């Protein structure tokens, strides 16, 4: 494997309408696969919308629920892996008291479930009111010889999270996000730096437009280990693509000594 052609779906779909959003995902998977992409990455909470408030419990599903199976069918039909964000209900209990996580699930090109990550750092009053934080920092899967890791939005703004992935050997970090105004500097500046300082590719995939009280800024990107952005979306609905080059990543890691030159014995006070 020399590269993994990766597609980023920048879209907010239709908040509250899972069936519509599955159709959008299916259309994007078809288009991405037709261009040779092996992976499609969707934004945070793409299946349901972000600003859904009290609808969270009604729309939440277990990882192996109806929507998960539907995404599996889309992935298998087009032979493309898919990462999508959704509200995950713990277990199969429909009760409002069941824990709900802000999650992202990676489905393989054969429709198989590869990984499921629960957001560990919840942002703002809205997320803390409706979601339970996850407790597993590093979730990974293998895809076409690339080690994939997953974080969600606010998680990537904590350097410790991304460094944990670097130390665990993540090659491509997928970050579905709901990045809102006025924090667009994260997409513009923080993401390329995270990729450079941790010697990995980072795919940061955002929502767009107004949704309730939130204004999402788009600017989805895929940044390389040299800190250079390989593709950047604008402020509207868009599907952009770029390669994750395994050979270039290997060369970059050999030339950049950050991880080798660390001195962990000095970092105890950080925790």
Secondary structure, DSSP 8 states (H G I E B T S, - for coil): --EEEEEEEE----TT-HHHHHHHHHHHHHHHHHTT-SEEE--TTTTT-S--GGGHHHH-B-TTSHHHHHHHHHHHHHT-EEEEEEEEESTT--STTS-EEEEEEEE-TTS-EEEEEE-SS--HHHHHHH------S--EEEETTEEEEEEEGGGGGSHHHHHHHHHTT-SEEEEE---BTT-THIIIIIHHHHHHHHTSEEEEE--EEEETTEEEE---EEE-TTS-EEEE--SSSEEEEEEEEHHHHHHHHHH--TTTT--GGG-GGG-
